[in-house]
Amino acid sequence: MHSANLSLPGRLIYDSPSQINVQIPWEMQGQTSAQIKVTIEDTQGPLYTLPLADSSPAFFEYTESGTKRLLLAALDSANRVISSTHPAQSGQVVQLYANGLGPVDNQPPTGEPASASPLSHALTLPTVTIAGQAATVQFSGLAPGFPGLYQVNVEVPAGVPSGVQPVVLKINGVTSPAANLPVQ
């Protein structure tokens, strides 16, 4: 990645025949764009200008088997996947997984997993709503043991209706797309 006289490799996090996930180097913070290209063995792709922002939140989602519904990647307090057959409960703290929450304290090197002690907290606390109701954010930062993955722990508000509910995160004035969370 090239920007402002910086030339840094992005760190490969995941790849498949149709998708490549790369962590943008922390050193690119404050830049408005970067030029990138993908190289596979001796073959280089075209140069692409990637717009950059300190915050660009979005939840990770998965397709639930059986229902084929797209759901927010979330765990309950026992680290079980939240799904239609195992919905979140009102009053329960759930772990939501996202990207694009911006700078953190205790920043690990690019591509390295975040530490569990001390934690890496997002420098700005986001707001989260579930079914339009404000959820109390208990933690927002890098997920321990993973490179570049953010974790937001929130309490599901009392009174959230049962069913699949929209969850929205807002940080630094930028709002994420809504993601679906089953609630009971």
HELIX and SHEET records of a PDB file:
HELIX    1   1 TRP A   26  MET A   28  5                                   3    
SHEET    1   A 2 HIS A   2  SER A   3  0                                        
SHEET    2   A 2 LEU A   6  SER A   7 -1                                        
SHEET    1   B 2 ARG A  11  SER A  16  0                                        
SHEET    2   B 2 GLN A  19  GLN A  23 -1                                        
SHEET    1   C 2 SER A  33  ILE A  36  0                                        
SHEET    2   C 2 TYR A  48  PRO A  51 -1                                        
SHEET    1   D 2 THR A  39  ILE A  40  0                                        
SHEET    2   D 2 THR A  43  GLN A  44 -1                                        
SHEET    1   E 3 ALA A  58  PHE A  59  0                                        
SHEET    2   E 3 VAL A  93  ASN A  99 -1                                        
SHEET    3   E 3 ALA A  74  LEU A  75 -1                                        
SHEET    1   F 7 ALA A  58  PHE A  59  0                                        
SHEET    2   F 7 VAL A  93  ASN A  99 -1                                        
SHEET    3   F 7 TYR A 150  GLU A 155 -1                                        
SHEET    4   F 7 GLN A 133  LEU A 142 -1                                        
SHEET    5   F 7 THR A 127  ILE A 130 -1                                        
SHEET    6   F 7 GLY A 163  ILE A 171 -1                                        
SHEET    7   F 7 VAL A 174  THR A 175 -1                                        
SHEET    1   G 7 ALA A  58  PHE A  59  0                                        
SHEET    2   G 7 VAL A  93  ASN A  99 -1                                        
SHEET    3   G 7 TYR A 150  GLU A 155 -1                                        
SHEET    4   G 7 GLN A 133  LEU A 142 -1                                        
SHEET    5   G 7 THR A 127  ILE A 130 -1                                        
SHEET    6   G 7 GLY A 163  ILE A 171 -1                                        
SHEET    7   G 7 ALA A 179  VAL A 183 -1                                        
SHEET    1   H 2 GLU A  61  THR A  63  0                                        
SHEET    2   H 2 LEU A  70  LEU A  72 -1                                        
END                                                                             
